[in-house]
Amino acid sequence: MFFDPRPGPRRRPQLRVSERRWILRAGDVCATVIAVLVSLWLWTIVDGRIPYNLAFILEQAFWLIMLPGLWLLLASANDFYDLQLDSNRTATALRLVVINLQLVIVYLVIFFLSPREALPRLFILYYGATSFFLITLWRMTRPRFMRWASERRRALIVSEDWAWGGALIVQAIRDYAPGQYELVGVVGPVMEDGQIDGLEVLGSGSHLVDTALRERVTELIVATPCELSGELFQGVMDCYQQGISIVPMTLLYERLTGRVPVEYVGKDWAIVLPIETASIFDLYPLLKRLMDVTLACLGLILFGLLLPFVALAMTIDSPGPIFFGQTRVGQSGRLFKVIKLRSMIPDAEKTTGAVFASEHDPRITRVGRLLRKSRLDEVPQLWNVLRGEMSLIGPRPERPEFIEALTAEIPYYRARLAVKPGVTGWAQVRYGYGSDTADHLMKLQYDLYYVRHQSLVLDLQIAIRTVGKMLSFAGT
């Protein structure tokens, strides 16, 4: 069927996952801007001497940029635009409280470090209360005002090999976007009538377009390890002609989870590489290096003030060297020696050789456990950052022995060497210990997501999450 004269189904417009997140961000920004204006008005009322007019608002325009920007940064770092969270009102309200508390803390730190009378005292409290109310109102009433944007996408899964990604994407949708998708069934020529993973099997590719129109499908999710058969490919094209969205399973999985399903990309190697190649007009590498050097210098100065106390505690707990050097693999496979605070007993691998550390590793000392939880053991690596061997943000550098073994077991593992390793990274703030091959596969999925999507915004999110983990002793 090369031309289908039937008119496409009449459907309400529906937003993609990324577009729904942008809608949430846009609504939050509008709410925070209104909150700033209301807070400025309250400021003038309490003061009693300042007129609330355009001139006053323009004088305070800094807050109209800074506070919404800070909100977006904290909200992104706290997964406030996660669609699974957005579908749970209680969880949304609790996360909103946490973000507002973080914002107030950031403001108070700046307030006490600033000259007296440089910043308004009560303004941020007005803003915190007002923004909390307005954002809550926006998040809770949004479905009523934008029902077309909140309507779940009716999706049909096209799969010729269910074990290859079909079950994976179904589980990802149920875990990460249950309120955004309605799975109507499965289509594929090797399927028999019945059900699979709780979904109804709706026939083969020869009737795909009829099935899609009958079920009012708005999106086809293609989960197949190779090229589609001729019959199924024609069915997908007929659906595309009818205005139905087509999305590969690997791409949707990446959008939903923040991970690249590396074990399912097959021969499609392009999906594990950066989305765009480097450009001479791209300022990101320069800005990233500038941020690395600036923050590394600041961090080493602060670390120098703490070092005598940390060294004393380490020596009392477990006599031995303070620092620990270990060979790691850097960008493009170059070897370098990473510097850390010693967190294990001396000669920890004398009898075992190179083995992965585990969460309750008996070789870790009592002080070392605190150093790992607070991530202070990683701070000396800022010297590696100054030397250009590492960056602040990137995949964690691995040992050569493990790289060789993991490359043999995990497809595309060496792709993480496309960028400089980091003191912290996307995998470290989203996942825990990597004590076996399965854990390292999961971490690789996060690392490759960072390799493909690296940007200053993502770097800032990772940095803020890392600080949060350090303060909450949730490090690994």
N, C-alpha and C positions, 0 to 999 in steps of 0.2 A: 504494500500500500504506500505509494509515493506521494499521493495527495489525498487528504481527507477533507471532503467538502463540508463536513459537519461543523457547525459553529462551536467554538470553545465553550466550556461551562461558565456560567455566570457565577462569579465568586466575589466575596468581599476581598479587598486588598489585604494581603498578609505580609508581615514583616519577617525578614530573616533573623537568625539569632543575633548577629552583629548589629542589625538595625534596631532590634528591641533593646539591646544594651545602650545604644546611642540615645534612644528615646528616654530611657531611665536617666542617663547622664544629663540630657538637655532639661528634663523636668527638675532634677536636683539643682542645676545651675540657676534656673529661673527662681526656684524657691530660696536659694541662698542669697541671690541678688535682692529679692524682695525683703528677706530677713535683714540684710544690711541697711536698706532704706528705712525699714521700721525701727531698727535699733538706733539709727541716727536721729530719727524723730523722737524716740524716747530719751535720747541723750539731751536734746534741746529742751524737752519738757522738764526733766530733772534739774538741768542747769539753770533754766529760767532766764538766761541772759542772751542766749544765742538764738537768732531767728532761723526757722527751718525753711530755707528757700533754695533755689537752684545754685546760688553762689556758694552756700555752705556745703551742698552735696558735691559740687565740683572740687571744693577744697579737700574733701574727704574721699575723692575718687579712688585713692589707693586701696581703701578697704573693699571697694567693688571689684577689684581685680585680685587682691591677695587672698581674701577669705574664701571666695568660690574656688580659686585655684588650690588652696590648701585643702578645702573640702574634697575636691576631686582626687587629690593625691592620697589622702587618708582613706577615702571611700574605696578607691581602687586597691590600696594595700590591704584592706580588710575584706576583700571579695564582696563588696556591697552590690556589685553588678553581676553577681553570679545568679543565673536564672533559677537555680534550685532554691537559693535563699529567698529570692523575690517571690516565689510561690508560697512561702511560709510566712504569714504575717507576724506571728510571735517571734520567730527568729529574726525577721527584718527589724522589728522594734528593738530587740535586744542589741543587735549590731549597731543600730542607730545611736543608742545610748553610749556604747563603747566609742564610736567615732567622735561623738560630741565631747566626751570626756578627754579623749586624746587631743582634740583641737584646743580645749581650754588649757590643758597642761602645756602644750606647745606655746600658747599665747602667754601663759604665766611665766614660763622660762624666759621668753623674750622680754617680758615686762620687767622682771627683776634684774635682767642684764642691761636694760636700757636706762638712760638718764632719767631722773625723777621728772615727772610730769610730761615725759615724751609720749606716753601712750595713755589713752583713757582707761580708767580703772574698771568701771562697771559696764562699759560698752560691750565687751566680749561676753559678759553674762547675759545681757539683753539679746545679743546675737545667738548665743547658744540655745536659749529657751525658745526664741522665735523660729530659728532654723529647724529645731527639733519638731516643733508643732507643724510648720509648713511642709517639711519633707514627709512627715508622717501622714499628713492630710493628702499629699500628692500620691504617695505610695498606696494608700488605702482606697482612694477614690478613683485612681487612674482607670481601672477596668470599666467604671460607669461612664466616664467621659470618652474613653477610647476603646470601646468594645471591639472594634474591628482590628485594632492593633494587639489586643489581648487574646483574640480567638486562636485556639490551638491550630497548628499546621497539621493537616491530615496527610500523613505520609504513608507511602507504599514502598516496601523494601524489595528490590530486584536482586536476586542472588542465584548464581548457578552452582555455588558451593557454600552451603550454609556454615560449615566449619571454618571457612575462611572469612571471618569478619562479620557475618550476619548476626551471630549471637553476640559478638562484641559490641556492635553499634546499638543493638536493642538494649543491652545492659547499660550502655553509656547514656542513652536517652532516658531510661528509667531512673538512673542515678543522678544525672546532672540537669535534666530539663523535663521533668515529668509534667509540668504545667504548660509546656510550650508545644508539645507534640502529641498527636493522637495517631498511634500506629494502627492502620486499618487492616494490614495483612501482608502476605509475602507472595511474590510471583517469581517463578523460575522453572525452566523446562525439566529439571531433574527432581522437582518436588512431586510428591504424591498428594492426593486429597487428604485432608485432615488438618492437624495443627502442629506447629513447631514453636517452642518457647512461648506458648500461650497465644500465638498469633495464627489466624486462619490462613491456610494456603489457598490462594485464589486463582490457580491455573497457571498457564504457561505464557511465554512471550507472544504467541500468535494472537492472544486476546488481551494484550496488555492495555492498549488504549481504551478498549471497551470497559475493561475492569476499572481503569482509572477514572473514566467519566462517570460510570455508574456509582462509584464510591466517593465521588466529589473530591478526589485526591488533588492536593496542591503542591506536593513535592515527592519526587522519586529519589530514593536513596539507593545508589548502585553499589552493591557489595559483592565484587567478583574479583578473583585473583589474576585474571587475564582478559584478553579482548572478548567482548560479548559475541555470542553466536549471531549469525546473520538474522535469524528470526527475532531474537531478543533485541538486537541493536535497532532493527527497523521499528519494533514496538516502542523503544525509548525515543526514537526520533519522532514518531507519530505523537507521542505525549508532549514532546517539546513543541511541536507544531501547534498543539492545543493550548500552549501557554503554561504548561506545568513545569515547575522548576526541577532541574536535574542536579544532584549533588553526589560526588563520590563519597563513599563511606569514610575514607581516610581523612578527607578534608573536614567533614562534619565532626568526626571524632576529635580532631585537633581543636576545632572551635569550641566544642563543649567542655573538653577536659583540660586544655592547656598542655597536652602531650601529643607527640607524634607517634602513631602506632607502628613503630619501626618493623616489627615482625610481620606486618601485613602489607608493606609497601611493595613487596615482590621486586620486579625489575624496574619499578618506577623510581629510580635513584634521585630524580630531581626533587622529590618531596622531602628529602632529608637535608637538602642544601639550602642556603639562604635564598629568600624569595627574590632579591635583587642583588646583582653583583656590585662591587665597589665602584664609586664614581669619584672623579677628581673634584666634583662640586659638592660632595657629601661631607658635611662638617662633623658628622657623628664621631668618626675616629679621633679627630682633633679634640673635640669637646670631651670625649670619654677619657682621653689621655690627660687632659688638663684637670679633670675631676679626680682621676686616679692620683696624680702627683700632689694636688692640693690636700685632699683628704688623707692621703698616706702620711704626709708630713705632719698634719694636725694630729692624726691618730698616734704616731710614734712619739710625739711630744707628751701626750696624755699618758701613753703607756709607760714612758720613762718615769713619770711620777709614781705610778703604781708598782713598778717592777721591784723595788726593794722589799715591799711588804709581801708581794707574791712569792719572791725568791725565798724569803725567810720561811714562809708557810710550807713551801715545797721541800726545803731542806729538812725541816723538823719532821715532816710526814714521811719523806723517803729520800735519804741522803743520796746525792748523785748530781750529775750535770743539770743546769737550769734549762739550757736550750738543747734542742734535738734537731739534727739535720737528716734529711732523707731524700734520696733521688726520686724525682718525679718526671713525668713526660709533659712537656709544654706544647705550645702551638707548633703545628707541622711536625710533631714527633721529636722536637729538640729536648734534650735532657738538661735538667737543672736541679740544684739542691734547694729544697724548700726548708724554711726555718720555722720551728714551732717551739712552744713551751713544752717541756717533757711532761706528759700526763700518765705515763706508764712506769713500772719499775725498771731500773737499769737492765740492759740486755734482755728486754722482754721477748725477743725472738731468737734467743740463743739456741734453744732446744727445738722450737717449732718451725723456724724459718718464717718466710713471709706469709702471713695469714690475715684475713679480714678481721678488723675489730668488730665486736658485737656489742649490743646495748648494755649487757651486764658482764662485760669482759673482766675476769678476775685479775688481769694484768694491770688494770687501771687503778691508780692510787686514789686515796680519799680526796686529796686536794685536786688531783687530776680530773676526778669526776666533776668537781665544781668548775674547773677550768673548761671542760668540754661543754657542760651545761650552759655556761655563760659565754662560750666561744672565745674566751680570752686566750686559749692556747693557740688560736689561729692568728692573733694580732701581730706577732713578729713577722708574718708573711708580708706585712706592709713594706718591709725592706725589699722583698722580691718584687713588689709592685713598683717601687722607685727604680729598681734595676731594669724594669721593662720585661721581666720574665713572666709576670702575672698581671692581671687587672683586678680591680676591686670586685667586679661582677663578671662571672663566667662559670663554665663547668669546672668543678673541682679537679685539680690535677691528680692523676692516678699514678701508681707505681708501675715501672716497666714490666715487672713480673705479672701483674694483674692485667695490664693492657694486652699482653700477648695471649693470656688465657681467655680473657673476655672477648677479644676480637675473633677467636676461633669459635666461640659459642654463640655470640650475639651478632646478627647482621648489622652492618653499617656502624659498628661501635667506634671505629676510628674517625667517623665524621665529626665527632665532638672535638677533635683536634684542629678543626678549621678555624677556631678562635683561640685567643689567649685564655688560659685557665684563670679562675677567679678565687678570691678569698671566700666569697660566698656566691651562691647562684640560685637559679630558679628551682632546681631540684632540692637544694638545701632548705628552702623556705616552704616547699610544698610536700616534702617527703622526709622520712626518718633515716635510720641507719641503713647502710648497704652491706649486709653481711653474707649474701649469697648471690648467685647468678640472677635469680628472679628479681631481687631488690635492685641490682645494677641495671637490669633491663628496664625496670620502671624509672629509675633515675635517668637512664639514657633517653627515654621518651621525653622527659622534662628538659633535659639538656639540649636535645635537638629542637625542641620548640623555641628555646632561647636563641639557638644558632640561627633559626629561620626568622625570628621576629625581634631581634635585638634592636633596642632604641633607648634613648635617654629616659623616656617615660617608663619603660619596663625596668631599666636599671634603678630608677628612683623607687619604684614599687618594691623591688627586691631589697634595696638598702633599708627602706622603712620596715619591711617585714623582718629583716635580720636584726635590727635594733630591738624590735618588739620581742623576738625570740631570746635575745641576750638578756633583756630586762626581766623576762618571765622565766629564765633558766630553762628554756625549752630547746636548747641547742643539742646537736648530736656530735 
